[in-house]
Amino acid sequence: MAEMEPPPAWLADAVMYQIYSQSYADSDGDGVGDLPGLRSRLEYLEWLGVDTVWLSPLFASPFADAGYDVSDYRTVAPRYGTNRDLAALVDEARSRGIRIMLDLVAGHTSDQHPWFRASADDPGDDRYIWADGTASPGPAWVPSPGSRPGHYLPNFYPAQPALNFGYARPDPAEPWRLPVDAPGPRANRAALRDIMAYWFDRGVAGFRVDMAFSLVKDDPDRSATAALWRETRAWLDEAYPGRVLLSEWGDPKTSVPAGMHADFFLHFVGRPLRSLWGNAQGSHNPAWGEDPCFFGPDGDGSMREFLDAWQEADTAIAGAGYVALPTANHDFSRLVCGTRERTMVAPAFAFQLTWPSLPVVYYGDEIGMRYLPGLPGTEGSQLGHEARQGSRTPMQWDDGPNAGFSSAPADDLYLPVDPAGDRPDVAAQREDAGSLLHQVRALIRLRREHRELGTHGTVEVLRSGYPLVYTRGDAYLVAVNPGGRARRCDLGEVGVGPPLLTRGVEVRPDGTLTAEPFSYGVFRLAP
């Protein structure tokens, strides 16, 4: 880690916002969100207070997996607009103090990508993982679509052939297991740098790297994959200082020392994130179990798994990067899901925006959009038991047709709009000073005005049950009660000063803290 440059200063104060590009704002009435539509909503994002926007994949694609099957990394998919539209978005966002990050699908391409089509006709090409001959090595392998005999290895769906970054443990008996320094893997590492450079030169601030942990195959301790990313980080620090990599790895204690500036706690890696707000009532894999989450109305969860994982990651990172904490994402259920209703989720934002992690708000969560069950699979969204489409529905802007997302007929929308009569929308909540949206905006502003509430301050947990109570630095106390019962606790010798932002939490003169259901409070500590 000593050879890596520190993360850029802007990242420490970032409040990120993920946009699922096809579901945010449609400008041309085709039912699919696009870049001009997003550009027209930058005023809202500036008003909200986010300063970094991560866009789900925008590149040309056949959309077998919603754009995570790229056919051209240097061209915006026509349904979203043009490269010129992206440049205009980046420029206007910058004028509003907002950085734009893109999504880099690093481990595989579409089977329509020119690299793969050439490889399928060239037995000497090892940019992808090929087992030559007529026999398949196993059920995951897919027959060659070209003149080249044999089978290729996909990463997920058959239309996503895995790029070859080598194997950590080559085996002469399995000749497709090439070492990481073979020509194909070297060419792919160079290609990743070229793709990043192309978009960095056009003003992009960084990339969220899809499945970053999976590039080198048969790499049980991820050491070979870590070496690849450290090499990439060295190049980035020298060629593009100030740009960042945010990984989909799910193990910050490993990924940040491996070269990432930040990494998520993720729903499919252990339980740190699910133990917070995974209530098993939305997009859920039965293998994850149904243990209660802490941020739920029943109030029977535990913070222990999160706190243990946080402490382990924070110690390993040692100030060299950040743990990213999302409210949800395009693969995981929204905060408002099942029995956890819109009136119950403000404490989750209070926690996320006062904890020393990197907050990532998933579009629509700030108004309490709900996970929508029962939708048909769209562009690969149904992954086994995981109905990911329920978290990908159109943004709800107003109470007009299609919630203001699109002028297209309802049947032409990418996914249906929430049909509920009480569905929330931006316009109504901007007019309501007590709305969830205004609470989230106030919490973002508080984090900016008091930097010790962000990544700059230490954290000490005083009470890990209900209510959760912790201090930030030596100046602030935060209390959060995400359960449906009123709670109280004795703060003992901790002196509490005036409140900065509270909703249902009070501290009495005798040191008793009371917390109504679904409440939170941020206070100054007494000098």
N, C-alpha and C positions, 0 to 999 in steps of 0.2 A: 504493500500500500504506500510505502514511502515515496515511490517514484511518481505517483499520480498527483496531479494538481488538485487543490481543494475544489469543491463544487463552486460554481459561480455564485456570487453573492445574492443575485436575484432569486435563486431557487429557495433559499432559506425562508423567504417571506412569501412564497407563492401560495396562492389559493387556486387550485386547478378545477377545471370543469370539463367533463367528458361529454362529447356530442356524438351520438349515433347518427351519422351524416344523413342517412336516408329518411330519418324520422324527425328532423328538427324544423325545417321551414322550406316549403315548396314555392318557388317563385313563378314557375311556368305552367302549373296546373296539370302536370302529368301524374301526380299522386306520390312522387318521390322527392324527398328533400334534396336541396342542391346548394351550391356555394353562393349564388346571388341571394337566395333566401336567407341563408345564414348571415351574410353580410348585412342584410336589412335589419337583423336583430342584434347587431353589435351594441347598439345603444342600450339595450336591456342588460347585456352582460356587463357593460361598463357601470351601469346603475347598480347592479347587484354587488359588484365589487370584486369579481374574479379577475385574475390577471394573466392566466395561462389556460388556453383551450386546447385539449387533445381531441383530434378528430379521428374517428374510426376510419378504416381504409377507404381511400378515395381513388385509388389507381384503377386503370383499365382492368376489366375482369369479366369472365363469363358469369360470375355470381353464383357459382355452385355452393359457396359458403359465405355469402353476404360480403364478398370483396376480400375475404381472407384467402383468395385464390387469384393471385395477381398475374396478369398476362403482359403488363408493361409498367415497370416501376417509374417511368419518367413521364407518363401521360395520365392526366386526370380522366376518369371514366366519363364518357359523354353525358350520362344521366345526371352527373353532378355539375357539369359545366366544362370549362376549358382550363388549361394551364394559366391563361390570362386571368380568368376569374379567381383562381387561387392566389395569384400574385396580387390582385386587387384586394382580396380579403386580408392577406398578410399585411399589406400597406395600411389599410384603414384600421385594422386591429392595432397595429403598432402606434398609430396616431392617437388611439384611445387607451394606450398603456396596457395592451393585451398582446401576449405572445401566442403564436400558433405552433403546436406540435402535431406531427403526423404519426401514423401507425405504420411501422415497418414489419412486414411479414418476412422474417429472415430465414425461416427453416424450410420453406417449400414455395413452389410457384403453382400456377395453374398448369394443367396439362396442355393448355393452348399457348403457353409462353414460347417464344421462338427458341429459347435455350433448350427447352424440353423437346420440342419438335425436331430440332437438329440432332439432339442426343438420341432420339428414338430411331434415327436413321444412320447413326455412326457408332459402330462397335468400339471405336477408340476413344469415345467421349466419356469422361467420368465425372461430369458436373453433377450427375444424379447417381443414385445407388442402383446398380444393375446386377442382376444375377443372369449371366449369359447361359445359353443352353435351353433345352426344352422343358426341363423339370423345374417346377416352382419350389423355392426353399420353404414355403409355408403359406398358410391361408391369407396372410396380410398382403402378399405380393400380387401385383397386377400384370397381366400379359402385356407385352409391348404393343403399342398401337402403330408402330412403324415397321420399317424393313429390318430393323435390328432384332435378332432373335432374343428370347429370354423374357424376364420379368423385372419390373421396377418396384421399389418400395415407396408407398405413399406415407404421409404423416398422419392423416386423418381419413378424409374421404378419398376414393380412388382418383378423383380429379386434382389431387394435391400431391404431386410427386415430391419426395423429400430431396432437397438439395444436399449434395454430398460434402459434408465438412469433416469426413473421416470418422474412423472408429478409434476409441481410446485403447482397445485391445484387439489389434489385427490378428487374424488367424489364417495361415496359408491354406487350410482346408476349406475356408470360405472366402474365395478370392474377392468378393465384393467388399470385404471389410478392409478398406484401404486405410493406411495411416493418415494422420492429420496433415502431414507435409507432402502428400501426393499432389500431382498437378491439379486435379479437379478441386480438391479442397482449398488449395492455395488460390486458384482462380475465383472461387466463390467468396473467399475472404476479401479479395481485392474488389470484387463486384459489390459487396456490401458497402465498402468505403466509397466507391464511385457513386452509388445511389444516394448515400447520405450527403456526399459533397454536392451533388447536383441540387438537392433541395436546400441545403445550407446556403449555397450561393444565391438562392432566391428568397432568403430571409426567414426560413423556418428555424425555430428556436431549439428543436430537438425531436426525438422520436420516442414513442412508447414501442418497445421491441416485443413483438408477439412471440410467446413460447421461447424466450431467450435461453432457458436452461437446456433446451432439447437439441441443440445443433449438432454436437458431437455424439455419435451413437455409442451405446454400451460404455457409458462413462459414469460408473456408479457413484463416485464421489464428486462428480462434476469438475474435476481438476483440469481436464483437457478443455472443456468448455470455458472454464474460468481463464485459462491461458489465452484462448481465442479473444475473449472480451478484454483482457488486459492489453493485448496487442492493439485492439481497436481503440481502447481508451487512450493509449499513448499517442496514437495518431491524432485522435480528436483533440487532446490537450494541446498539441503542437499546431495543428492545422486550423482548428476551429474552436479556440478558447471561448468560453461563454455559452457553448451549446451543451445539451444534456441528453442522457439516455435514461429512460425510465423503463424498467424491465417487468415483463410478465414472467416472474420466476417463482415468487411466493416464499422466498427464503432470504430475507435481507441480510442475515448474518453471513451468508455465503456470497450473494450476488454483489453487494456493495464492495467488499474486498476484491471481487473479481472484476471490478471496473465500472459497475453501474453507479450512477449518481443517486438513484433511489430505486426502491423495489416495493411492490405491494405485499401486504398480507392478502391472501387470496382464498376464495371459498373452497377450492379443490386441493389445497395444501394444508394439511392439519386442521386445527380448529380455532386458531386465533381470531380469524374474522367471523366464522360462523358462530363462535361462542358469544360474539357481541350481538349480531342481528340476524343470524340464520335461523328462522323459525320453522323450517321444514314445511312451509305451507305454500310455496310457490314452485320455482324451478328447483327440483330437488332430486338428488341421486340417493336411492335407498341405502347405498353403502355408507353414506355419511352418518347414518343414525338420526335419532330425533331427540338428542339431548337438548334441554331448554337453553335459550339464549338469554343474556343479561338484559338486553333492551326489549323486553316483552311485557305485556300487561299483567301476566301472572306473577311476576316478580320472583321467580324461582330459579333464575340463572346464576352464573358465577363469573367473576372477572378473572379467576385464577389462571386459566389457560392463556388468555390474552396477556395478562401482566407478566407471566413467566416468559412467553415468547418475546414480548417487548423488551424485557430486561436483557435477555440473551442477545437479541439483535442489537440493542443499543450499545452493549458492551463490545460486541465484535466490530461494529461500525466505527466506534470511537471518534465520532465527529466527522468522518470522511464522506458522509452521505446521509440519506434519510429513509425512514420507513414511510411508505405511502399508505394512507388509510382511506379507502373509498366508501361512500355511502352505499353504492351498488355498482354494477356495470352491466354491459350488454349480455353477459353470461350468467348473472346472478340476480336473485330476486330484489326488487326494490324495497326500500324501508317500509312503505305502506303495502302490506301484504297479508292476506288472510285476516286473522283477528287483530292484527296491529293496524289501527286506523290512523287517519291523518292527524287527529287530535293528540296522538300519542308519541309522535316522532321528534318533536322539538328537542327533547333531551339528548337524542342521538347526535343532533347537530351541535348542541352545546358541548358535548364530550369531544366530538371530532375537531371542533374549531378552537378548543382550549387545551388539547393534548399536543405534546411536542413532536407530532408526526406531520407529514405533508398531506393536507386535506385534499381529497378529490371528490367533488360533488358530481354525481351522475345527473344528466339533464332531466329536468322535471321533478327530481326528488325535492328540490327547494320549494315546490308548491304542493308537494304531497301527492303526486301522481301515483296511482296504485299499480301493482303487478296485476296484469289482466289474465286470468286463467281461461283455458278452453279454446285458445286460438289455434288455427291450423299452422303447421310448420311452413316457414317461408325461407327460401334460400338457405337450407341446411340448418335452420334454427332448432329443430327438434333433434336433440342429441340423446338417443336412448330415452331414459325417463326425464331428462332435463328439457323442459319446455321453455327455452330461452326467449321465445318470441313474446312472452308476457311482459318482458322488461324492455321491449323495443318499439312500443307503440308511439304514435305521433305526439309531438309536443302539443300541449294544450294552451293556446295563446288567449283565446277569448270564448265567448258563449255563442259564436256564430257557427255556420256550417263547418263541419270537420274541425271544430275547435280552433278555427283560424289557421290551421296547418296548411291547407291546400284548397284551391277552388275546384279540384277534380271531383267527379262523381264519387260518392262514398265507396262504390264497388271497385274503383280504380286505385284506391289508396294502397300504399306499400303494406300497411297493416291497418286494421280497423282502429278507429278512435274509441276511447272508453265511452260506452253508451250510457253510463250512469247519469241520472238527472242532477246529481250533486257533485259531478266531477269538478275539480278545482281548475282554475285557469289564471294566467298571469295578470290579465287586465283587472279582474275582480280583486285579486289579492294585492295588487299595487294600490288599489283604492282603499284597502282595509288595513289600517295601521296595526291591528292586532293579529294579522294573518301569519301563517307559517313563513311565507316569503319575507315579510318584514322582519320576523325574528331571525331568519337566516342572514339577511342583509346586516342586521345589527350585530350579530355575532362575528361576521366577517370584518366589519368595521372595528369592532372591539379588538380583535386579534391584531389588526394593523396598528391601532393606536397604542397598544400595550404589547410590545414585542416579546416580553417574557411569557405571554400566553401562547406564543408560537414555538418555533424550533429553538429559540435562543435561550429559553429558561429551563432550569432543572425541574423535575417533578418528583414529588413525594406523596405517596398514597397514605392517607391517614385512616381511611376506612374503605374496605373493598366490597362491602355488602350494599344493602339498600338503606340509606342513600350512599352512593359512592362519593367520597370526599377526598380531595387532593389539593396540594399547594403547588403553585408555579413560582419558581424562584423564591425570593424572600418577600414577595410583595402581594401575592394573590391567593385566594382560596376559591375553589370551585366545588359545588355540590350538585349532584345529578340524581334524580329519582325517576327512572324510566318505568317503574311499576305502577300498578293500579291501586295501591294502598298508600295512605298517608304514612310517613315515617318520621322518626326523630332520632337524634343522637346527641351525645354530650361532646363538645369540642375540647373539653378539659382546659389546658393552659393556653390553647391557641387563641390569641386575641384577634378579633375580626373588626375591621373598620367599616366604612360606608359601602353600600352595594354599588356595583358598576352596571350590572344588568341582571335582573331577577324576574322569575315567573313562577311564583308559588313556593319560594324558599325564603325563610326568614331566620335570623339569628337573634335570639333574645339576649337581654343584658346578662343573664346568668350563664351564657355559653351554650344553651340548648339550641340546636338547629332543628327546625321543623321543615318538612318537605311534603307538599301536597302531591297527589298522584300526577305523574307525568310533568314533573317540575324540574327547574334548574336555577342556579344562582351563581353569579360571579361577584366576589367581594374583594376589596382591598384588605390586606392584613394590617392589623394595628401596628404602629411603629414600636 
